C-alpha cells in the first residue's frame, strides 16, 4: 500500500506547488488534491502544469477530492442544484484526467427531510449514471465515499447501491475513520472488498465523538490493515486530517510517521 495525503492537511494559503513540494519532502508517495468552485475552472494548461510538477517530483496524484457535493447535492429537491452537482461530476472527471488522477471522489447524496429515502436513492443513482459515460471516456473511476450523510449506512446497502449502478467506472472510495462511530470498518472493508479503489484514513475518538489524527483515536488499525491485506488492496491510503494551528506542516509530518507505523501492522 502507498502513503498519500490530502491537500487539506496544509494551510489554505499553500499553493498547489508548495503542497506537492512539501509532501515530497516529507516522504509521501502521492497527493490528493481538492476541487473547489474556483479551481474547477482551471485551464488545461494550468492542469497540465500540476501533472508536470507532480511528475518532476516523483509523486503520484492518485485521486481528486471535492467538498462541492455537500453544497450541490445530487439528491437535492431543487433540480437546479442537482444539475449543478452532475455538472461538477463531469467536470471533475475531466479535471482528474487532465492531471492524471484515476479516481474522482463522489458524495452520493445528502439526506434532507423533504426527500424520501427511495427518491434520494433514485435521484443520486440517476445523476451518477448520467456522469458515468464521461468518467469512462476520461478513463476515470467515480469513487463513491461513505460519509455522514444519513444515507447508505450499511455495507450491504452500500454495495447494493454500487452494484445497481452497474457501471465499470463507478466503485467505492472507502473512508476508514468516517464509520468508526457507526460500525466496524474492518467488516466494511471485507464486504466491499473488490469495489474499493481508494481509501481515506483518519482516526476517531469514541469518548468525545471527534475525528482525530492517526493513532490518537479508537480505530482498530491492526484489524483494519489485516482486512486490507486480506482483500488484496495495494492502493493509496490518503490521510485526510486538518493542519495544526501552531505549525503549517507538523500535522503532515506526524501523519506520515503514523502511516509508517500503521503500514507495519498486522
Phi, psi and omega in degrees: 000154186248153184265114180239166180216137175277141185297343177295350179286347180254159177302152184295343180274002175284121174290162181304318181300319181289323176302312182294315182296317181294317180298321178295314180299326182279348175099015175286153178273336183199166181229133173262115179273167184237136182264128175232182186291343178271306186283349177296339180266010179302144180287164177299327179295318179292322179292320178296324179297324177296312180299317180295321180296315179299316180299319181296335180266354183076022180262145170267155171244085191288338186197164176234131184246162176201142174264006186291337183286348173285324179278318181253073187296125180293348177239028179294147174291346179267116182300324180296322178293318179298316180298322177296320177298318179294322177298320178294321175306311183292316179294326178295323177297316181294317179297315179302315180297320182295329181260359178082023178268120186282348184231134173243119183288138181229128167273115192293328181186159174233119185295139173226151186301327187276358179244124180293159181298317180296319180293322177299315177304310184293316182291319179298312180298319180298316180295317179294319179294329178293327182270342185303319178298326177293318177301317179296315179298327181273352183070033184240146176257132173277116182262108181282122185260142172278117184224177178276073184238009182059037183210135178061055184266017175229142179296329177294316180292321180298314180295318179299320179301311181293321180291327177289328173298318170054054178228134184298342181257018175234115183227206184242133169253108187266129176254115184295313185287332185300327185248016174299325178293323190263339189199195177248107186304326180296329177289319177300316182302314182292327182281323180277333173025264188294346181274344185284123180246343179201161188220135168262140175233134170200170181253169181214130181259117186291325184292330180251353183056045181231145171290146184224162171299160180306138178070013177243017180226207186251007177298128181280080189301321178301317179293321179297314181292325176297320179296317179298319180290325179297326181271358178079024179286129182232010184276205186273143164253105183264115179292130179233085178222160180280169175285159172283149180291330188274346182203135188292334185238358183297324178299316179293323178295312181295322181294322177296317179296320179293321178298319178302319179290314182299321182291346176268356183282163178063000000 
